[in-house]
Amino acid sequence: MIDSTSSFDRTARAAALSDDSSSAGPVRAERIRDRLQTDNAEQLNAALGSQPEVRPEVVARGQALAADPNYPGAAVISKVAAMILNSPDPSEDQS
């Protein structure tokens, strides 16, 4: 998804919009239009439909990891815990 408020090139636009008295005429910013192409939508839907809803090999791997007492490793648990502790508290959001 393209965020309509994002800028693909702020420096080029800033330079184009800067006050330059040496230019011969008004500065025009080029308008780029988004396009949606649905040419392959039917093919993508068909490919998606041909995939199984449940992938047994992925389920088996998940079951094996869930049964493994060493998964995830202590280093991963410590790293995730530190990330949680260092993240901002959304209930204290003052925006």
C-alpha positions, 0 to 999 in steps of 0.5 A: 500500500502506498501512503499518500502522505509519504514523499518519494523525493523530498530534496528534489521537491524542495529544490524545485520549490526554492526561491530562485530569482534566476529562473525564467518562469514559474516552477511546476512540480510534476504530478505522478499518478498511481496506477492499479493494474488488475491484469494478473488478478485472475491468475493470482487468485487461481494460484492462491486457490490451488494452494492448500489451506493447511500446510502439513509440513508447517504444522509439523514444524510448529508442533516440533518447536512447541514440544522443544523445551529449548525453543526459543533459546535463552538469548532470544527470550532475553532479547525479546524481553529487553525489547518489551521493557524498552518499548514505550507504554501505549497507555502513556501516549500523550499525543 
